[in-house]
Each structure stands twice: as structure tokens, then as C-alpha cells.
Amino acid sequence: MVNLTVNGRSQTLDVAPDVPLLWAIRDELGLTGTKFGCGAAHCGACTVHVEGQPVRSCVMPVGKVAGKKITTIEGLSRDGRSHPLQKAWVAEQVPQCGYCQSGQIMQAAALLAANRNPSREQIVQHMNGNICRCGTYVRIVRAIERAAKEG
Amino acid sequence: MVDRREAELLEFQVSRREFLGASAGLAFSFTLGLGGCATPGARDEPKHKLNAYVSISPSGTITIQSPVAEMGQGIMTGLPLIVAEELDADWSKVVVEQSPIDPVYAHPIFKAQYVVASISTIGYWTPLRVAGAQARRVLLDAAAVSWSVPVSELTTEPSTVVHAKSGRKLGYGEIASFAKPPAEMPKIDPAKDLKPAAQYRLLGKSTPRVDVPAKSNGAARYGIDARVPGMVYATFARAPVRGSGPASSNAEEIRKLPGIVDVVTLDHGVAVVGRNFDAVRKARRQLKVNWRDGLPGDAINTDRDIEAYLRDARDASRTGVVWKATGDAAKALAGAATVLTREYLSDLCYHAQMEPMNATVDARADAVEVWVGTQAPTRTTLDVAKALGTTADKVKVHQHFLGGGFGRRATVETTVDAALVSKAVGKPVKLVLSREDDLWAGTFRAMTAQRISAGLDANGRIVGWSHRVVGEPVSDFVYHPGYIKKAKDRDVIFMSGAELPYYSKVANWRSEHIMEAERTRVAAWRGIGSGYTKFAIESMIDEIAHLNKTDPLAFRLSLTDDARARRVLEKVAEMSGWGKQRPGGTALGIAFAEYGIFAPKVGSLTTAVAEISVDPATGRIRVHNYWAAADAGLAINPDAFRAQMESAIVWGLGQALKERVTIVNGAVQQSNFHEYEVLRMSEVPQIRVEVLSSGASPTMVGELGVPAAAPAVANAFFTLTGKRLRHMPLNPQRALTALRESSTESRA
């Protein structure tokens, strides 16, 4: 049994402590916005926040984050869609297949939380671990810059 | 417009009888839970169906069916825009639904719902305009009857019928509330009943994509997100080579592991089934299978095989199957003043779609249900039915968003596996491959060796051209054994792009496919053949330009009279400042390419310029700037077109610089993204795309950005270093080897 606080809600799950957080979020809690891409922290599709820090949930044992504040894409903003990054994602028409975008947005949100006005270099350095196979990188950068400006 | 014989090369061979059978009993207006695409509430309203594509509710909400899978290409917006244009719909009142799988939505060329080759828009262009015009006509007729005026006095404004004479107006919703569908639908003649382009309100203007909001808040549902009551989880270890399967395994031990429900041994692999995915993944790591050996695939060693391919390219006794030819290439080459021959190689590439292959299937009952994101929903019904010994009409496919298609989801084997496992365990099964299994059992772009001989006259003009492409045919594996033979050995997936349809001044050319034995799991891969054939062709054109001491842009312009080709060449020259001095340490390279097997009758055109530098210590090529001009006929949704170009350019640069699968004794050597590297943000250049709209109908968009990328980079590398890179990917090791060669190739 593990107690998890996800998007402000505390729940006790019947999972072993070594189960990756990703599967607890997706399959136990039914929050499917967080995606499985590689299972090895290579691609960033599974990125969530733990205490505000971006974490690859596919390699994070659920036992290690028990009692910590976990945020997924569904909880990023109060209504789930009005975070400045989400608005910028729509304004810049970033997603294509869209599969990696929850992870991209969560990764970017941690950057903007720590640095409200990142340089392009800082954006690229921070985002480089998140793969987008549709190659929407150019628009991701633009959307982060827009969110920083309009946020 | 499209040559029927050419079209048949692409045709997915569905038996007509089987396919019609698939339609029986399918609910017509099944709504897919694509979060964000339909406004909640709108779905529950009564809808008046005007035809297969259009329904209107009394409140004025217009529901348009989108017949094609959305995999990022924006088709779920582009196709409904075409309907809405002819309907004269107020786009803000439009709700888009993923259509059911039904013959009424079949692609006119494929005769199935199937998305490959970037031909959805061109294929549905006329049927959707007719559907929109027909629905508008029904509304006009109903308004005319209601007002007792001749229909010829009526016009429309967005979502409104107008009688100018009396100043009366009726909203489409108001009409829908009283109008009865006519006993016989009005006939629309595409030649005279459709809107002239000058009157377009929607097409040609950028419209935000309907799927973007749901893809920005986690609500979009992909196949992997399906949840079915009572389902168990599974993963699958597929035999490492084509035709192989398990000889023995430690299934008995695996079955005893915690959380494991069953181990299902199929002819071609072993499924581990459990109560949750974590248990399944852990058990998979302990699964040991001895695979049947002695198969042709066991002997695959890519590094060695590519040398054999090259020998076959050189061996004149190996005659290939002619793909395309104009004039008499052999005679022209024999009479040429000089013949320049060059060879190019390309390695295997993996799709690396971000969503690992997966499917959820409930095959317990006679009525089979499938939850999946697939490029081939019709084929899914057929292949699942066949595997389960039932008929296609018993298989219902719930189409989801695709977490990347790129050709990987054009085949349906993972869904068939899930169906077989569901049947074996008697439960709904959600089968998800690990990234490792997705790669080890991947289907790859074929490896090639290419040899081009160009005959030049005394002035350096190309008088003859021979292009030999060596590699395994692809279509047999993508479709079914014997497919290639039926297509008279013409393999469109493999050979696409091996042609010079726009270099109108080259009068004699020929391309041929020298076929290697089939043994690799090969696939259509974004850009199909053009990813490597244009690398060879456009590198070769550049080599000839340098040999002639001619500017590569001017040389290309000298090869074509085609106005559209000249326009993309001239446009990108202007965008990139071609011919101007670059900053130290960088150089530009240019490449032209068409996309589309119907070219030049129907083709999309692009020219790209890449600006690169190279690190002399590591050999790493960096692309700093990339400019592309693109012409895909009428640009339906220009920003979505631009987005597809950006995407395909990044894809094209990935295969140009890094992407490479190697196989040793039949086993894929890469396991995950640390070994199969795709481009990351830090490696992506500034990309500028100019969309040039031309003509009255749309052509191909989704893959157009791919083919020019590799040759543009290779040509820039030559300008920068005087060395030619002729083996894709142009990775650091190969670049370094070239840089260290003592002799500089003559630029003269």
C-alpha cells in the first residue's frame, strides 16, 4: 500500500513500492495524460512534477514519492487547460501527433516556475531530454517564449 | 487526374465482397471519445443527418465526419474544412467526429479507410466537396419550399440561407429543425456545381487544428489509453526474424511469477499476460525463448550485406526491374562525351513513433471489439477476423488518436496478436510493447545501395541518366507475400522518388530496382523511397554542377522548364540569400525534390537550403539554418502545411544525420532511444518555410519535407570541406573519415 498525493488529492493505492509512478498514475488512478514512451528516462513523455520538480515517472518507484506532492498534466492548472503554457501551445499550434506534449508541457512548466524569463539557450538546455518525434521543437520553443511573455 | 494504373500500384487489395461485408451492422453515427474535438452536449443533441458526412442540429451545430486517422498530420481539420467550404458552414459551429469504419468513408483510391503516401486530401478532395455541396443544396431546397420561392433566387452566407429579394434569412439549424431529408438526394456535378476558388471563405486561410486543445491538456485519447472493464495486460516477445517463432521457452516458470495470469505461446512469439503492466514488464525481462533458427533472416548482417548490395549495384549482369524511364538512357549514355558514376548507400531506419505499438482487444464473444490508433482500420477488421476465424462484420474498431504513424501503424500485426491473446485467455487484453520490443521487432525502412551514371555532353549537359537502386522489396511484407509479383515487381514504397519528372531537360533517364532476397522486416517509413533516392539524385546533380564549375542552383534551373519547379528553386534562393558570402565556417547546400508517385501530373515540390558547420575534431555536423519553399497545389490550411513541413524537415534531418539500425546475425543491435538516436531540440536548426499555393486542387503534404533534407546537408558539407558524404546517415564517424582522407576531391 502506498499513499500518493496527486493533483491535490491524497489516495492510498494497493501497489508495491517498486512499481514505477507512471503505471500508478495511468493504470491505478486513470490519469492517462501522462504517457509511456521508453520506460528508461530517455524520452520525457512521462514527465510529471514531484514537489515542483520535473521527474521521469517511468523510472521513479512509487514508494519514493509517497506523501510528496505530485502534479500531472491534468492538474497543472485549476481547470486543466489554462496554464500559460497550455494557452501558448494552442496559440502556436504546437502538437502534431501530440503524444509527447504532456511531458513537454510539464518539463517546460518547471522551467518557467524557476525562471520566468529564460533565454533561448536555457530553454533548449532544459528541454533537450524530451523527444518529439513529430519534430515540433521549433514551435515548442516559440510557445515557451510566448508563455514567458504572456504568462 | 490520377492515372488509374499508377493508382493501382498503391491499392490496398481488399476483396470487394469482404469489404462490403464489413459494413453490415455497423452503427452509422458512432461517436469516438476524442476529448476536445466535440463540445460536450453537442453530441447529445438530436442530429439531422444530411448525408454520410454532414449532420446539423436545430441549434445550428454542424457535425462533420472525418474519415481518416489523425496522427498529427492535421487531417481531422483539413478534410472537414473542405466539406465546410462547400456547405458554406460557419466554422465556429462545426464539430468534428472521427467517422466510423464503413465503406461509405473508404478512400477512393484505396477502397478502404487507410492513410499512407500523403494522399488523403487529394483522394477525398472531390467526394468531400460534393458531400458539402449536396448538404447545402438540401438546405437550399428546403428553404425554397418553405418560402415558396425558386431555389435559384437563394444564396448562402456562413450557416445561413439568404433570399436577397425579400431580405429573409434562415439559419442552417432552423432549417434542420423543420426540413425532412429528401427521398432522393440532389445530384451534384463536380464539373459545374462546386464553388469557384475565388469564393472560398475557409480554404487557403490558416485554421487552428481541432485536435490541438485536447493535445495540450492530456485529454486526447490514444490507443494506449483505452480501458476496458475486466481487461488484463500483456506484452509480446516477437521472434527476432521474419518467419521464426518459439521452439521452446521458460513459460512454465514465468506463469508462476507474481501478478502473471498466463503465458500464451503463438506461432511467431510469446505473450506474457498479467494483472498489471508492471508485473508483465518484470516477467518479460525474465522470459527466455529459444527461437526456431535456420531462417534467411538469421543471416542478416547489415554491415556486411551493404557491401554485397554495392557489388550487385556494380554487377551489370544483374538487371533490375525498370521503375520509370523516359527516352533511351542506355543509348544516350553510350553516346555521351563523359560518364560520371557515383554510388550512395543508406542504412535501415526505425520509425521510433513515440507511442509504442499497442492494441486492446476483446475477442471473447462473437462480436469482437478493438481499441487502437491505426492507419489501417479497414485492414484491422479483415486481419483480426481472419486470425480469429470470423468475418470482418463481426469486428468493430474504435479508432483513437495515433501517437505517431509514419508508416509504422500502416500494418496491424500487434492488433492481431492482441486478438489472439484475448481469445486464448478469454479476457479483454491490452497489449503494449516495451520500447525495447517495439525496436527489436520493428519494421524498418529498407537498406539500399544506389549507383547513378550520368552521361554528359561536351558542355556538361546531362544527356543520359541511369539509376540503379539495390535492396529488398518492401510491399510483400507490408501487404502479403506475392503482392510484388502481382504488381509486376514494381515496388512503389521502395522505389518512390527514383525519377526525374521535373528535370524536363533530361530527355533520357531510367531507374531500376535490383531486388535482394526478402528477409528483413521492412516497412513504409515517412517519405518512403524518396528519403534515400533523392539523397542519391540530388547529391549526384550537385556533383555534376561542381564538375561543370556551375553554381548548383543555376545548374538545377538549367535542367527544368517547369514553372512550379523554377518557382520553388528561385524562392528558396531568395529566402536563404543564396550566393551571398556566409559567416566563416559555414556553407550552404541546396536540393530540389518532388513528392508523389503521380508526378509530374500530380506532384508536390520543394527546394531546401541547409546551412551547416562541422566540428573537425568530432566530425559532428551542425545544421544552423534551414530554408524551404514548398508547393503542394492549393494549400488547404497553410499553417498546418507549414507545420507538416517543419516536422518532415526534422524527420529528414534525423535520417540524414543520425538514425541507423544495425543487425548482426539477425538481431537488432539497438534497444532504446540511447542507441537509436533521433533529433533532439538542441540539434534542430532555425527552420523557415514558405508555402507557395498553386493550382486549383491540393496535392501531397505530409512527407514533402523529407527528401530534400539529406542531400541539402551533404551538398553543404561538400561546399564546406571539399569532401563528399555518400552514406546515410552522415554521422560523425563517416564525416570524420571523409575529413581525414588525404586527397580533396576535385571540385573541377
Chai-1 contact restraints between the chains, C-beta under 6 A:
chainA,res_idxA,chainB,res_idxB,connection_type,confidence,min_distance_angstrom,max_distance_angstrom,comment,restraint_id
A,V19,B,D278,contact,1.0,0.0,6.0,A-B,restraint_1
A,W23,B,F277,contact,1.0,0.0,6.0,A-B,restraint_2
A,W23,B,D278,contact,1.0,0.0,6.0,A-B,restraint_3
A,T32,B,D225,contact,1.0,0.0,6.0,A-B,restraint_4
A,G33,B,G218,contact,1.0,0.0,6.0,A-B,restraint_5
A,G37,B,M354,contact,1.0,0.0,6.0,A-B,restraint_6
A,C38,B,R435,contact,1.0,0.0,6.0,A-B,restraint_7
A,C38,B,N672,contact,1.0,0.0,6.0,A-B,restraint_8
A,C38,B,F673,contact,1.0,0.0,6.0,A-B,restraint_9
A,G39,B,S434,contact,1.0,0.0,6.0,A-B,restraint_10
A,G39,B,R435,contact,1.0,0.0,6.0,A-B,restraint_11
A,A40,B,N672,contact,1.0,0.0,6.0,A-B,restraint_12
A,H42,B,N672,contact,1.0,0.0,6.0,A-B,restraint_13
A,H42,B,F673,contact,1.0,0.0,6.0,A-B,restraint_14
A,H42,B,H674,contact,1.0,0.0,6.0,A-B,restraint_15
A,C43,B,F673,contact,1.0,0.0,6.0,A-B,restraint_16
A,A45,B,M354,contact,1.0,0.0,6.0,A-B,restraint_17
A,I73,B,G218,contact,1.0,0.0,6.0,A-B,restraint_18
A,E74,B,G218,contact,1.0,0.0,6.0,A-B,restraint_19
A,G80,B,N217,contact,1.0,0.0,6.0,A-B,restraint_20
A,R81,B,N217,contact,1.0,0.0,6.0,A-B,restraint_21
A,Q86,B,S216,contact,1.0,0.0,6.0,A-B,restraint_22
A,Q86,B,N217,contact,1.0,0.0,6.0,A-B,restraint_23
A,W89,B,S216,contact,1.0,0.0,6.0,A-B,restraint_24
A,V90,B,V212,contact,1.0,0.0,6.0,A-B,restraint_25
A,V90,B,P213,contact,1.0,0.0,6.0,A-B,restraint_26
A,V90,B,S216,contact,1.0,0.0,6.0,A-B,restraint_27
A,Q93,B,V212,contact,1.0,0.0,6.0,A-B,restraint_28
A,P95,B,V212,contact,1.0,0.0,6.0,A-B,restraint_29
A,P95,B,K215,contact,1.0,0.0,6.0,A-B,restraint_30
A,Q96,B,G72,contact,1.0,0.0,6.0,A-B,restraint_31
A,Q96,B,S647,contact,1.0,0.0,6.0,A-B,restraint_32
A,C97,B,M71,contact,1.0,0.0,6.0,A-B,restraint_33
A,C97,B,G72,contact,1.0,0.0,6.0,A-B,restraint_34
A,C97,B,G403,contact,1.0,0.0,6.0,A-B,restraint_35
A,C97,B,G404,contact,1.0,0.0,6.0,A-B,restraint_36
A,G98,B,K215,contact,1.0,0.0,6.0,A-B,restraint_37
A,G98,B,A220,contact,1.0,0.0,6.0,A-B,restraint_38
A,Y99,B,M354,contact,1.0,0.0,6.0,A-B,restraint_39
A,Y99,B,E355,contact,1.0,0.0,6.0,A-B,restraint_40
A,Y99,B,G403,contact,1.0,0.0,6.0,A-B,restraint_41
A,C100,B,M354,contact,1.0,0.0,6.0,A-B,restraint_42
A,Q101,B,K215,contact,1.0,0.0,6.0,A-B,restraint_43
A,S102,B,G218,contact,1.0,0.0,6.0,A-B,restraint_44
A,V124,B,M681,contact,1.0,0.0,6.0,A-B,restraint_45
A,V124,B,S682,contact,1.0,0.0,6.0,A-B,restraint_46
A,M127,B,M681,contact,1.0,0.0,6.0,A-B,restraint_47
A,N128,B,R680,contact,1.0,0.0,6.0,A-B,restraint_48
A,N128,B,M681,contact,1.0,0.0,6.0,A-B,restraint_49
A,N128,B,S682,contact,1.0,0.0,6.0,A-B,restraint_50
A,R133,B,A352,contact,1.0,0.0,6.0,A-B,restraint_51
A,R133,B,M354,contact,1.0,0.0,6.0,A-B,restraint_52
A,R133,B,G404,contact,1.0,0.0,6.0,A-B,restraint_53
A,C134,B,G72,contact,1.0,0.0,6.0,A-B,restraint_54
A,C134,B,S647,contact,1.0,0.0,6.0,A-B,restraint_55
A,G135,B,S647,contact,1.0,0.0,6.0,A-B,restraint_56
A,G135,B,V650,contact,1.0,0.0,6.0,A-B,restraint_57
A,G135,B,W651,contact,1.0,0.0,6.0,A-B,restraint_58
A,Y137,B,M681,contact,1.0,0.0,6.0,A-B,restraint_59
A,Y137,B,V684,contact,1.0,0.0,6.0,A-B,restraint_60
A,V138,B,E646,contact,1.0,0.0,6.0,A-B,restraint_61
A,V138,B,I687,contact,1.0,0.0,6.0,A-B,restraint_62
